[in-house]
């Protein structure tokens, strides 16, 4: 059994995002492109976003720290630390209201 700290990973990814011109950073913590399940810690600095993109499969987003907004068509969800959002199976975008780190879980 492996154990890791999502809190520590979130802090690390936020530091990497701060050093990046894109204002974002991510690290896959479980699974990957060859697996059915993939979990990735993503960090976005305030004012940055993951532009509109297709949903890769069944997915959830769990906010680890900060605050974000997910937009899918006319629907908008705001999330803060501890919130989990079920990502709809349509094109969507994620923007950081404040520096944010979240765990993206995708089942393909």
Order of alpha helices (4+ residues) and beta strands (2+ residues): alpha-beta-beta-beta-beta-beta-beta-beta-beta-beta
